[in-house]
């Protein structure tokens, strides 16, 4: 996410003040803040769901590898001469 310096923030605030006026500016700031909060919440939710899905896939793969390893060990125990 790009970061804004204090100079850029000041310019944006001045332009917003000129365009919206002092009466509507606080309402606009609240609306933007609410939108950013919802956007962050959505991004966090998506990130959590993706992380859970990946963790589940890794867990399933680990179980499958464990089963294959267990099956190979059982075969080795069944034929002690290695055939």
PyMOL commands that set and color helices and strands:
alter all, ss='L'
color gray80, all
select helices_A, chain A and resi 6-78
alter helices_A, ss='H'
color red, helices_A
deselect
rebuild
show_as cartoon
